[in-house]
Amino acid sequence: MPTNEERAERGREILERYALQFGDPYDPRANLTDVLTDLMHTALMQPELGLEFHASLEMASWHFEAETEECGEK
């Protein structure tokens, strides 16, 4: 199982790659918003994938809470 540091690094890599291809390499906040927005569009416009963005976001929040609590990061 990855550590929270490894999870954070994966997230950073995703944002950096997105910034280089689609976004602004100097505005990580905007890139995070744009990644989330693009995923919302994917969930809406590609129903064959069976994605439920808001349910996934809620589940991700639960996972984050559990992962940070178990490591004493909160």
mmCIF file of the N, C-alpha and C atoms, coordinates in Angstrom:
data_MODEL
# 
_entry.id   MODEL 
# 
loop_
_atom_site.group_PDB 
_atom_site.id 
_atom_site.type_symbol 
_atom_site.label_atom_id 
_atom_site.label_alt_id 
_atom_site.label_comp_id 
_atom_site.label_asym_id 
_atom_site.label_entity_id 
_atom_site.label_seq_id 
_atom_site.pdbx_PDB_ins_code 
_atom_site.Cartn_x 
_atom_site.Cartn_y 
_atom_site.Cartn_z 
_atom_site.occupancy 
_atom_site.B_iso_or_equiv 
_atom_site.pdbx_formal_charge 
_atom_site.auth_seq_id 
_atom_site.auth_comp_id 
_atom_site.auth_asym_id 
_atom_site.auth_atom_id 
_atom_site.pdbx_PDB_model_num 
ATOM 1   N N  . MET A 1 1  ? 0.844   -1.167 0.000   1.00 0.00 ? 1  MET A N  1 
ATOM 2   C CA . MET A 1 1  ? 0.000   0.000  0.000   1.00 0.00 ? 1  MET A CA 1 
ATOM 3   C C  . MET A 1 1  ? 0.896   1.239  0.000   1.00 0.00 ? 1  MET A C  1 
ATOM 4   N N  . PRO A 1 2  ? 0.590   2.232  -0.840  1.00 0.00 ? 2  PRO A N  1 
ATOM 5   C CA . PRO A 1 2  ? 1.443   3.426  -0.901  1.00 0.00 ? 2  PRO A CA 1 
ATOM 6   C C  . PRO A 1 2  ? 1.305   4.273  0.366   1.00 0.00 ? 2  PRO A C  1 
ATOM 7   N N  . THR A 1 3  ? 2.366   4.994  0.667   1.00 0.00 ? 3  THR A N  1 
ATOM 8   C CA . THR A 1 3  ? 2.324   5.937  1.781   1.00 0.00 ? 3  THR A CA 1 
ATOM 9   C C  . THR A 1 3  ? 1.627   7.218  1.323   1.00 0.00 ? 3  THR A C  1 
ATOM 10  N N  . ASN A 1 4  ? 1.274   8.065  2.274   1.00 0.00 ? 4  ASN A N  1 
ATOM 11  C CA . ASN A 1 4  ? 0.659   9.338  1.903   1.00 0.00 ? 4  ASN A CA 1 
ATOM 12  C C  . ASN A 1 4  ? 1.640   10.226 1.151   1.00 0.00 ? 4  ASN A C  1 
ATOM 13  N N  . GLU A 1 5  ? 2.918   10.107 1.442   1.00 0.00 ? 5  GLU A N  1 
ATOM 14  C CA . GLU A 1 5  ? 3.929   10.857 0.685   1.00 0.00 ? 5  GLU A CA 1 
ATOM 15  C C  . GLU A 1 5  ? 3.949   10.394 -0.775  1.00 0.00 ? 5  GLU A C  1 
ATOM 16  N N  . GLU A 1 6  ? 3.837   9.077  -0.969  1.00 0.00 ? 6  GLU A N  1 
ATOM 17  C CA . GLU A 1 6  ? 3.800   8.543  -2.342  1.00 0.00 ? 6  GLU A CA 1 
ATOM 18  C C  . GLU A 1 6  ? 2.526   8.980  -3.054  1.00 0.00 ? 6  GLU A C  1 
ATOM 19  N N  . ARG A 1 7  ? 1.414   8.976  -2.351  1.00 0.00 ? 7  ARG A N  1 
ATOM 20  C CA . ARG A 1 7  ? 0.155   9.447  -2.943  1.00 0.00 ? 7  ARG A CA 1 
ATOM 21  C C  . ARG A 1 7  ? 0.270   10.908 -3.353  1.00 0.00 ? 7  ARG A C  1 
ATOM 22  N N  . ALA A 1 8  ? 0.859   11.709 -2.474  1.00 0.00 ? 8  ALA A N  1 
ATOM 23  C CA . ALA A 1 8  ? 1.028   13.132 -2.774  1.00 0.00 ? 8  ALA A CA 1 
ATOM 24  C C  . ALA A 1 8  ? 1.919   13.328 -4.004  1.00 0.00 ? 8  ALA A C  1 
ATOM 25  N N  . GLU A 1 9  ? 2.963   12.543 -4.101  1.00 0.00 ? 9  GLU A N  1 
ATOM 26  C CA . GLU A 1 9  ? 3.862   12.656 -5.250  1.00 0.00 ? 9  GLU A CA 1 
ATOM 27  C C  . GLU A 1 9  ? 3.156   12.247 -6.548  1.00 0.00 ? 9  GLU A C  1 
ATOM 28  N N  . ARG A 1 10 ? 2.324   11.201 -6.478  1.00 0.00 ? 10 ARG A N  1 
ATOM 29  C CA . ARG A 1 10 ? 1.554   10.803 -7.675  1.00 0.00 ? 10 ARG A CA 1 
ATOM 30  C C  . ARG A 1 10 ? 0.643   11.942 -8.114  1.00 0.00 ? 10 ARG A C  1 
ATOM 31  N N  . GLY A 1 11 ? -0.019  12.568 -7.148  1.00 0.00 ? 11 GLY A N  1 
ATOM 32  C CA . GLY A 1 11 ? -0.887  13.692 -7.471  1.00 0.00 ? 11 GLY A CA 1 
ATOM 33  C C  . GLY A 1 11 ? -0.111  14.828 -8.112  1.00 0.00 ? 11 GLY A C  1 
ATOM 34  N N  . ARG A 1 12 ? 1.061   15.122 -7.570  1.00 0.00 ? 12 ARG A N  1 
ATOM 35  C CA . ARG A 1 12 ? 1.902   16.184 -8.136  1.00 0.00 ? 12 ARG A CA 1 
ATOM 36  C C  . ARG A 1 12 ? 2.298   15.848 -9.574  1.00 0.00 ? 12 ARG A C  1 
ATOM 37  N N  . GLU A 1 13 ? 2.664   14.600 -9.802  1.00 0.00 ? 13 GLU A N  1 
ATOM 38  C CA . GLU A 1 13 ? 3.042   14.184 -11.164 1.00 0.00 ? 13 GLU A CA 1 
ATOM 39  C C  . GLU A 1 13 ? 1.874   14.342 -12.131 1.00 0.00 ? 13 GLU A C  1 
ATOM 40  N N  . ILE A 1 14 ? 0.685   13.987 -11.705 1.00 0.00 ? 14 ILE A N  1 
ATOM 41  C CA . ILE A 1 14 ? -0.502  14.147 -12.557 1.00 0.00 ? 14 ILE A CA 1 
ATOM 42  C C  . ILE A 1 14 ? -0.687  15.612 -12.916 1.00 0.00 ? 14 ILE A C  1 
ATOM 43  N N  . LEU A 1 15 ? -0.607  16.481 -11.913 1.00 0.00 ? 15 LEU A N  1 
ATOM 44  C CA . LEU A 1 15 ? -0.790  17.911 -12.174 1.00 0.00 ? 15 LEU A CA 1 
ATOM 45  C C  . LEU A 1 15 ? 0.305   18.467 -13.073 1.00 0.00 ? 15 LEU A C  1 
ATOM 46  N N  . GLU A 1 16 ? 1.535   18.036 -12.871 1.00 0.00 ? 16 GLU A N  1 
ATOM 47  C CA . GLU A 1 16 ? 2.632   18.511 -13.715 1.00 0.00 ? 16 GLU A CA 1 
ATOM 48  C C  . GLU A 1 16 ? 2.452   18.073 -15.166 1.00 0.00 ? 16 GLU A C  1 
ATOM 49  N N  . ARG A 1 17 ? 2.061   16.824 -15.364 1.00 0.00 ? 17 ARG A N  1 
ATOM 50  C CA . ARG A 1 17 ? 1.833   16.337 -16.734 1.00 0.00 ? 17 ARG A CA 1 
ATOM 51  C C  . ARG A 1 17 ? 0.668   17.068 -17.394 1.00 0.00 ? 17 ARG A C  1 
ATOM 52  N N  . TYR A 1 18 ? -0.400  17.283 -16.632 1.00 0.00 ? 18 TYR A N  1 
ATOM 53  C CA . TYR A 1 18 ? -1.551  18.020 -17.155 1.00 0.00 ? 18 TYR A CA 1 
ATOM 54  C C  . TYR A 1 18 ? -1.121  19.430 -17.546 1.00 0.00 ? 18 TYR A C  1 
ATOM 55  N N  . ALA A 1 19 ? -0.363  20.072 -16.674 1.00 0.00 ? 19 ALA A N  1 
ATOM 56  C CA . ALA A 1 19 ? 0.077   21.444 -16.933 1.00 0.00 ? 19 ALA A CA 1 
ATOM 57  C C  . ALA A 1 19 ? 0.897   21.525 -18.217 1.00 0.00 ? 19 ALA A C  1 
ATOM 58  N N  . LEU A 1 20 ? 1.779   20.572 -18.421 1.00 0.00 ? 20 LEU A N  1 
ATOM 59  C CA . LEU A 1 20 ? 2.626   20.587 -19.609 1.00 0.00 ? 20 LEU A CA 1 
ATOM 60  C C  . LEU A 1 20 ? 1.829   20.385 -20.891 1.00 0.00 ? 20 LEU A C  1 
ATOM 61  N N  . GLN A 1 21 ? 0.811   19.553 -20.836 1.00 0.00 ? 21 GLN A N  1 
ATOM 62  C CA . GLN A 1 21 ? 0.065   19.242 -22.046 1.00 0.00 ? 21 GLN A CA 1 
ATOM 63  C C  . GLN A 1 21 ? -1.123  20.168 -22.279 1.00 0.00 ? 21 GLN A C  1 
ATOM 64  N N  . PHE A 1 22 ? -1.826  20.556 -21.211 1.00 0.00 ? 22 PHE A N  1 
ATOM 65  C CA . PHE A 1 22 ? -3.081  21.276 -21.393 1.00 0.00 ? 22 PHE A CA 1 
ATOM 66  C C  . PHE A 1 22 ? -3.178  22.589 -20.620 1.00 0.00 ? 22 PHE A C  1 
ATOM 67  N N  . GLY A 1 23 ? -2.420  22.720 -19.554 1.00 0.00 ? 23 GLY A N  1 
ATOM 68  C CA . GLY A 1 23 ? -2.665  23.811 -18.629 1.00 0.00 ? 23 GLY A CA 1 
ATOM 69  C C  . GLY A 1 23 ? -1.588  24.866 -18.592 1.00 0.00 ? 23 GLY A C  1 
ATOM 70  N N  . ASP A 1 24 ? -1.414  25.414 -17.403 1.00 0.00 ? 24 ASP A N  1 
ATOM 71  C CA . ASP A 1 24 ? -0.473  26.496 -17.153 1.00 0.00 ? 24 ASP A CA 1 
ATOM 72  C C  . ASP A 1 24 ? 0.573   25.996 -16.165 1.00 0.00 ? 24 ASP A C  1 
ATOM 73  N N  . PRO A 1 25 ? 1.821   25.859 -16.600 1.00 0.00 ? 25 PRO A N  1 
ATOM 74  C CA . PRO A 1 25 ? 2.842   25.321 -15.705 1.00 0.00 ? 25 PRO A CA 1 
ATOM 75  C C  . PRO A 1 25 ? 3.123   26.204 -14.493 1.00 0.00 ? 25 PRO A C  1 
ATOM 76  N N  . TYR A 1 26 ? 2.578   27.417 -14.484 1.00 0.00 ? 26 TYR A N  1 
ATOM 77  C CA . TYR A 1 26 ? 2.819   28.339 -13.373 1.00 0.00 ? 26 TYR A CA 1 
ATOM 78  C C  . TYR A 1 26 ? 1.603   28.525 -12.477 1.00 0.00 ? 26 TYR A C  1 
ATOM 79  N N  . ASP A 1 27 ? 0.537   27.757 -12.717 1.00 0.00 ? 27 ASP A N  1 
ATOM 80  C CA . ASP A 1 27 ? -0.678  27.932 -11.919 1.00 0.00 ? 27 ASP A CA 1 
ATOM 81  C C  . ASP A 1 27 ? -1.255  26.587 -11.505 1.00 0.00 ? 27 ASP A C  1 
ATOM 82  N N  . PRO A 1 28 ? -0.653  25.945 -10.487 1.00 0.00 ? 28 PRO A N  1 
ATOM 83  C CA . PRO A 1 28 ? -1.134  24.628 -10.084 1.00 0.00 ? 28 PRO A CA 1 
ATOM 84  C C  . PRO A 1 28 ? -2.575  24.633 -9.579  1.00 0.00 ? 28 PRO A C  1 
ATOM 85  N N  . ARG A 1 29 ? -3.025  25.734 -8.991  1.00 0.00 ? 29 ARG A N  1 
ATOM 86  C CA . ARG A 1 29 ? -4.419  25.796 -8.529  1.00 0.00 ? 29 ARG A CA 1 
ATOM 87  C C  . ARG A 1 29 ? -5.384  25.700 -9.706  1.00 0.00 ? 29 ARG A C  1 
ATOM 88  N N  . ALA A 1 30 ? -5.092  26.439 -10.756 1.00 0.00 ? 30 ALA A N  1 
ATOM 89  C CA . ALA A 1 30 ? -5.946  26.393 -11.949 1.00 0.00 ? 30 ALA A CA 1 
ATOM 90  C C  . ALA A 1 30 ? -5.893  25.006 -12.579 1.00 0.00 ? 30 ALA A C  1 
ATOM 91  N N  . ASN A 1 31 ? -4.733  24.389 -12.577 1.00 0.00 ? 31 ASN A N  1 
ATOM 92  C CA . ASN A 1 31 ? -4.612  23.049 -13.158 1.00 0.00 ? 31 ASN A CA 1 
ATOM 93  C C  . ASN A 1 31 ? -5.420  22.024 -12.385 1.00 0.00 ? 31 ASN A C  1 
ATOM 94  N N  . LEU A 1 32 ? -5.417  22.114 -11.058 1.00 0.00 ? 32 LEU A N  1 
ATOM 95  C CA . LEU A 1 32 ? -6.229  21.208 -10.259 1.00 0.00 ? 32 LEU A CA 1 
ATOM 96  C C  . LEU A 1 32 ? -7.705  21.383 -10.599 1.00 0.00 ? 32 LEU A C  1 
ATOM 97  N N  . THR A 1 33 ? -8.143  22.625 -10.667 1.00 0.00 ? 33 THR A N  1 
ATOM 98  C CA . THR A 1 33 ? -9.538  22.903 -11.043 1.00 0.00 ? 33 THR A CA 1 
ATOM 99  C C  . THR A 1 33 ? -9.845  22.362 -12.425 1.00 0.00 ? 33 THR A C  1 
ATOM 100 N N  . ASP A 1 34 ? -8.940  22.561 -13.365 1.00 0.00 ? 34 ASP A N  1 
ATOM 101 C CA . ASP A 1 34 ? -9.169  22.100 -14.735 1.00 0.00 ? 34 ASP A CA 1 
ATOM 102 C C  . ASP A 1 34 ? -9.196  20.577 -14.837 1.00 0.00 ? 34 ASP A C  1 
ATOM 103 N N  . VAL A 1 35 ? -8.331  19.890 -14.097 1.00 0.00 ? 35 VAL A N  1 
ATOM 104 C CA . VAL A 1 35 ? -8.345  18.418 -14.101 1.00 0.00 ? 35 VAL A CA 1 
ATOM 105 C C  . VAL A 1 35 ? -9.691  17.915 -13.585 1.00 0.00 ? 35 VAL A C  1 
ATOM 106 N N  . LEU A 1 36 ? -10.126 18.477 -12.460 1.00 0.00 ? 36 LEU A N  1 
ATOM 107 C CA . LEU A 1 36 ? -11.416 18.056 -11.899 1.00 0.00 ? 36 LEU A CA 1 
ATOM 108 C C  . LEU A 1 36 ? -12.565 18.361 -12.848 1.00 0.00 ? 36 LEU A C  1 
ATOM 109 N N  . THR A 1 37 ? -12.517 19.527 -13.471 1.00 0.00 ? 37 THR A N  1 
ATOM 110 C CA . THR A 1 37 ? -13.571 19.900 -14.420 1.00 0.00 ? 37 THR A CA 1 
ATOM 111 C C  . THR A 1 37 ? -13.589 18.956 -15.615 1.00 0.00 ? 37 THR A C  1 
ATOM 112 N N  . ASP A 1 38 ? -12.413 18.634 -16.150 1.00 0.00 ? 38 ASP A N  1 
ATOM 113 C CA . ASP A 1 38 ? -12.339 17.709 -17.282 1.00 0.00 ? 38 ASP A CA 1 
ATOM 114 C C  . ASP A 1 38 ? -12.898 16.342 -16.897 1.00 0.00 ? 38 ASP A C  1 
ATOM 115 N N  . LEU A 1 39 ? -12.605 15.886 -15.687 1.00 0.00 ? 39 LEU A N  1 
ATOM 116 C CA . LEU A 1 39 ? -13.138 14.600 -15.242 1.00 0.00 ? 39 LEU A CA 1 
ATOM 117 C C  . LEU A 1 39 ? -14.652 14.647 -15.075 1.00 0.00 ? 39 LEU A C  1 
ATOM 118 N N  . MET A 1 40 ? -15.163 15.779 -14.646 1.00 0.00 ? 40 MET A N  1 
ATOM 119 C CA . MET A 1 40 ? -16.623 15.930 -14.558 1.00 0.00 ? 40 MET A CA 1 
ATOM 120 C C  . MET A 1 40 ? -17.246 15.817 -15.950 1.00 0.00 ? 40 MET A C  1 
ATOM 121 N N  . HIS A 1 41 ? -16.615 16.452 -16.936 1.00 0.00 ? 41 HIS A N  1 
ATOM 122 C CA . HIS A 1 41 ? -17.123 16.361 -18.310 1.00 0.00 ? 41 HIS A CA 1 
ATOM 123 C C  . HIS A 1 41 ? -17.056 14.928 -18.830 1.00 0.00 ? 41 HIS A C  1 
ATOM 124 N N  . THR A 1 42 ? -15.978 14.228 -18.502 1.00 0.00 ? 42 THR A N  1 
ATOM 125 C CA . THR A 1 42 ? -15.849 12.833 -18.920 1.00 0.00 ? 42 THR A CA 1 
ATOM 126 C C  . THR A 1 42 ? -16.988 12.002 -18.343 1.00 0.00 ? 42 THR A C  1 
ATOM 127 N N  . ALA A 1 43 ? -17.241 12.163 -17.047 1.00 0.00 ? 43 ALA A N  1 
ATOM 128 C CA . ALA A 1 43 ? -18.316 11.397 -16.403 1.00 0.00 ? 43 ALA A CA 1 
ATOM 129 C C  . ALA A 1 43 ? -19.670 11.693 -17.031 1.00 0.00 ? 43 ALA A C  1 
ATOM 130 N N  . LEU A 1 44 ? -19.905 12.942 -17.379 1.00 0.00 ? 44 LEU A N  1 
ATOM 131 C CA . LEU A 1 44 ? -21.189 13.330 -17.963 1.00 0.00 ? 44 LEU A CA 1 
ATOM 132 C C  . LEU A 1 44 ? -21.334 12.859 -19.408 1.00 0.00 ? 44 LEU A C  1 
ATOM 133 N N  . MET A 1 45 ? -20.293 13.053 -20.198 1.00 0.00 ? 45 MET A N  1 
ATOM 134 C CA . MET A 1 45 ? -20.415 12.862 -21.637 1.00 0.00 ? 45 MET A CA 1 
ATOM 135 C C  . MET A 1 45 ? -20.041 11.461 -22.123 1.00 0.00 ? 45 MET A C  1 
ATOM 136 N N  . GLN A 1 46 ? -19.513 10.642 -21.217 1.00 0.00 ? 46 GLN A N  1 
ATOM 137 C CA . GLN A 1 46 ? -19.157 9.278  -21.595 1.00 0.00 ? 46 GLN A CA 1 
ATOM 138 C C  . GLN A 1 46 ? -19.817 8.297  -20.625 1.00 0.00 ? 46 GLN A C  1 
ATOM 139 N N  . PRO A 1 47 ? -21.154 8.219  -20.678 1.00 0.00 ? 47 PRO A N  1 
ATOM 140 C CA . PRO A 1 47 ? -21.885 7.386  -19.718 1.00 0.00 ? 47 PRO A CA 1 
ATOM 141 C C  . PRO A 1 47 ? -21.520 5.912  -19.786 1.00 0.00 ? 47 PRO A C  1 
ATOM 142 N N  . GLU A 1 48 ? -20.999 5.480  -20.908 1.00 0.00 ? 48 GLU A N  1 
ATOM 143 C CA . GLU A 1 48 ? -20.614 4.069  -21.042 1.00 0.00 ? 48 GLU A CA 1 
ATOM 144 C C  . GLU A 1 48 ? -19.515 3.679  -20.045 1.00 0.00 ? 48 GLU A C  1 
ATOM 145 N N  . LEU A 1 49 ? -18.817 4.667  -19.511 1.00 0.00 ? 49 LEU A N  1 
ATOM 146 C CA . LEU A 1 49 ? -17.778 4.391  -18.522 1.00 0.00 ? 49 LEU A CA 1 
ATOM 147 C C  . LEU A 1 49 ? -18.360 4.112  -17.135 1.00 0.00 ? 49 LEU A C  1 
ATOM 148 N N  . GLY A 1 50 ? -19.613 4.505  -16.929 1.00 0.00 ? 50 GLY A N  1 
ATOM 149 C CA . GLY A 1 50 ? -20.277 4.259  -15.658 1.00 0.00 ? 50 GLY A CA 1 
ATOM 150 C C  . GLY A 1 50 ? -19.731 5.084  -14.504 1.00 0.00 ? 50 GLY A C  1 
ATOM 151 N N  . LEU A 1 51 ? -19.202 6.264  -14.803 1.00 0.00 ? 51 LEU A N  1 
ATOM 152 C CA . LEU A 1 51 ? -18.624 7.116  -13.767 1.00 0.00 ? 51 LEU A CA 1 
ATOM 153 C C  . LEU A 1 51 ? -19.687 7.979  -13.107 1.00 0.00 ? 51 LEU A C  1 
ATOM 154 N N  . GLU A 1 52 ? -19.557 8.142  -11.816 1.00 0.00 ? 52 GLU A N  1 
ATOM 155 C CA . GLU A 1 52 ? -20.419 9.046  -11.052 1.00 0.00 ? 52 GLU A CA 1 
ATOM 156 C C  . GLU A 1 52 ? -19.488 9.989  -10.308 1.00 0.00 ? 52 GLU A C  1 
ATOM 157 N N  . PHE A 1 53 ? -19.227 11.147 -10.892 1.00 0.00 ? 53 PHE A N  1 
ATOM 158 C CA . PHE A 1 53 ? -18.187 12.030 -10.379 1.00 0.00 ? 53 PHE A CA 1 
ATOM 159 C C  . PHE A 1 53 ? -18.400 12.397 -8.920  1.00 0.00 ? 53 PHE A C  1 
ATOM 160 N N  . HIS A 1 54 ? -19.584 12.886 -8.580  1.00 0.00 ? 54 HIS A N  1 
ATOM 161 C CA . HIS A 1 54 ? -19.801 13.370 -7.210  1.00 0.00 ? 54 HIS A CA 1 
ATOM 162 C C  . HIS A 1 54 ? -19.707 12.236 -6.188  1.00 0.00 ? 54 HIS A C  1 
ATOM 163 N N  . ALA A 1 55 ? -20.186 11.063 -6.535  1.00 0.00 ? 55 ALA A N  1 
ATOM 164 C CA . ALA A 1 55 ? -20.055 9.911  -5.636  1.00 0.00 ? 55 ALA A CA 1 
ATOM 165 C C  . ALA A 1 55 ? -18.584 9.542  -5.465  1.00 0.00 ? 55 ALA A C  1 
ATOM 166 N N  . SER A 1 56 ? -17.819 9.604  -6.542  1.00 0.00 ? 56 SER A N  1 
ATOM 167 C CA . SER A 1 56 ? -16.391 9.298  -6.470  1.00 0.00 ? 56 SER A CA 1 
ATOM 168 C C  . SER A 1 56 ? -15.650 10.352 -5.653  1.00 0.00 ? 56 SER A C  1 
ATOM 169 N N  . LEU A 1 57 ? -16.038 11.609 -5.803  1.00 0.00 ? 57 LEU A N  1 
ATOM 170 C CA . LEU A 1 57 ? -15.411 12.674 -5.028  1.00 0.00 ? 57 LEU A CA 1 
ATOM 171 C C  . LEU A 1 57 ? -15.697 12.503 -3.537  1.00 0.00 ? 57 LEU A C  1 
ATOM 172 N N  . GLU A 1 58 ? -16.909 12.131 -3.216  1.00 0.00 ? 58 GLU A N  1 
ATOM 173 C CA . GLU A 1 58 ? -17.262 11.888 -1.815  1.00 0.00 ? 58 GLU A CA 1 
ATOM 174 C C  . GLU A 1 58 ? -16.466 10.705 -1.258  1.00 0.00 ? 58 GLU A C  1 
ATOM 175 N N  . MET A 1 59 ? -16.353 9.638  -2.031  1.00 0.00 ? 59 MET A N  1 
ATOM 176 C CA . MET A 1 59 ? -15.582 8.471  -1.592  1.00 0.00 ? 59 MET A CA 1 
ATOM 177 C C  . MET A 1 59 ? -14.106 8.847  -1.432  1.00 0.00 ? 59 MET A C  1 
ATOM 178 N N  . ALA A 1 60 ? -13.584 9.642  -2.346  1.00 0.00 ? 60 ALA A N  1 
ATOM 179 C CA . ALA A 1 60 ? -12.190 10.087 -2.239  1.00 0.00 ? 60 ALA A CA 1 
ATOM 180 C C  . ALA A 1 60 ? -11.979 10.892 -0.963  1.00 0.00 ? 60 ALA A C  1 
ATOM 181 N N  . SER A 1 61 ? -12.954 11.710 -0.598  1.00 0.00 ? 61 SER A N  1 
ATOM 182 C CA . SER A 1 61 ? -12.853 12.485 0.642   1.00 0.00 ? 61 SER A CA 1 
ATOM 183 C C  . SER A 1 61 ? -12.808 11.564 1.856   1.00 0.00 ? 61 SER A C  1 
ATOM 184 N N  . TRP A 1 62 ? -13.625 10.522 1.850   1.00 0.00 ? 62 TRP A N  1 
ATOM 185 C CA . TRP A 1 62 ? -13.616 9.556  2.953   1.00 0.00 ? 62 TRP A CA 1 
ATOM 186 C C  . TRP A 1 62 ? -12.262 8.852  3.045   1.00 0.00 ? 62 TRP A C  1 
ATOM 187 N N  . HIS A 1 63 ? -11.748 8.449  1.884   1.00 0.00 ? 63 HIS A N  1 
ATOM 188 C CA . HIS A 1 63 ? -10.440 7.775  1.865   1.00 0.00 ? 63 HIS A CA 1 
ATOM 189 C C  . HIS A 1 63 ? -9.364  8.706  2.413   1.00 0.00 ? 63 HIS A C  1 
ATOM 190 N N  . PHE A 1 64 ? -9.384  9.947  1.972   1.00 0.00 ? 64 PHE A N  1 
ATOM 191 C CA . PHE A 1 64 ? -8.396  10.920 2.420   1.00 0.00 ? 64 PHE A CA 1 
ATOM 192 C C  . PHE A 1 64 ? -8.456  11.102 3.934   1.00 0.00 ? 64 PHE A C  1 
ATOM 193 N N  . GLU A 1 65 ? -9.666  11.245 4.448   1.00 0.00 ? 65 GLU A N  1 
ATOM 194 C CA . GLU A 1 65 ? -9.838  11.407 5.896   1.00 0.00 ? 65 GLU A CA 1 
ATOM 195 C C  . GLU A 1 65 ? -9.262  10.205 6.642   1.00 0.00 ? 65 GLU A C  1 
ATOM 196 N N  . ALA A 1 66 ? -9.579  9.011  6.202   1.00 0.00 ? 66 ALA A N  1 
ATOM 197 C CA . ALA A 1 66 ? -9.092  7.803  6.864   1.00 0.00 ? 66 ALA A CA 1 
ATOM 198 C C  . ALA A 1 66 ? -7.571  7.692  6.762   1.00 0.00 ? 66 ALA A C  1 
ATOM 199 N N  . GLU A 1 67 ? -7.022  7.988  5.596   1.00 0.00 ? 67 GLU A N  1 
ATOM 200 C CA . GLU A 1 67 ? -5.578  7.854  5.392   1.00 0.00 ? 67 GLU A CA 1 
ATOM 201 C C  . GLU A 1 67 ? -4.792  8.881  6.187   1.00 0.00 ? 67 GLU A C  1 
ATOM 202 N N  . THR A 1 68 ? -5.318  10.082 6.325   1.00 0.00 ? 68 THR A N  1 
ATOM 203 C CA . THR A 1 68 ? -4.599  11.097 7.096   1.00 0.00 ? 68 THR A CA 1 
ATOM 204 C C  . THR A 1 68 ? -4.765  10.887 8.593   1.00 0.00 ? 68 THR A C  1 
ATOM 205 N N  . GLU A 1 69 ? -5.915  10.374 9.023   1.00 0.00 ? 69 GLU A N  1 
ATOM 206 C CA . GLU A 1 69 ? -6.139  10.107 10.440  1.00 0.00 ? 69 GLU A CA 1 
ATOM 207 C C  . GLU A 1 69 ? -5.257  8.954  10.931  1.00 0.00 ? 69 GLU A C  1 
ATOM 208 N N  . GLU A 1 70 ? -5.147  7.894  10.111  1.00 0.00 ? 70 GLU A N  1 
ATOM 209 C CA . GLU A 1 70 ? -4.381  6.723  10.559  1.00 0.00 ? 70 GLU A CA 1 
ATOM 210 C C  . GLU A 1 70 ? -2.889  7.031  10.660  1.00 0.00 ? 70 GLU A C  1 
ATOM 211 N N  . CYS A 1 71 ? -2.447  8.078  9.988   1.00 0.00 ? 71 CYS A N  1 
ATOM 212 C CA . CYS A 1 71 ? -1.036  8.455  10.050  1.00 0.00 ? 71 CYS A CA 1 
ATOM 213 C C  . CYS A 1 71 ? -0.804  9.627  10.989  1.00 0.00 ? 71 CYS A C  1 
ATOM 214 N N  . GLY A 1 72 ? -1.853  10.082 11.672  1.00 0.00 ? 72 GLY A N  1 
ATOM 215 C CA . GLY A 1 72 ? -1.713  11.197 12.592  1.00 0.00 ? 72 GLY A CA 1 
ATOM 216 C C  . GLY A 1 72 ? -1.409  12.511 11.911  1.00 0.00 ? 72 GLY A C  1 
ATOM 217 N N  . GLU A 1 73 ? -1.855  12.661 10.664  1.00 0.00 ? 73 GLU A N  1 
ATOM 218 C CA . GLU A 1 73 ? -1.578  13.876 9.893   1.00 0.00 ? 73 GLU A CA 1 
ATOM 219 C C  . GLU A 1 73 ? -2.646  14.945 10.087  1.00 0.00 ? 73 GLU A C  1 
ATOM 220 N N  . LYS A 1 74 ? -3.670  14.642 10.878  1.00 0.00 ? 74 LYS A N  1 
ATOM 221 C CA . LYS A 1 74 ? -4.728  15.622 11.091  1.00 0.00 ? 74 LYS A CA 1 
ATOM 222 C C  . LYS A 1 74 ? -4.660  16.171 12.482  1.00 0.00 ? 74 LYS A C  1 
# 
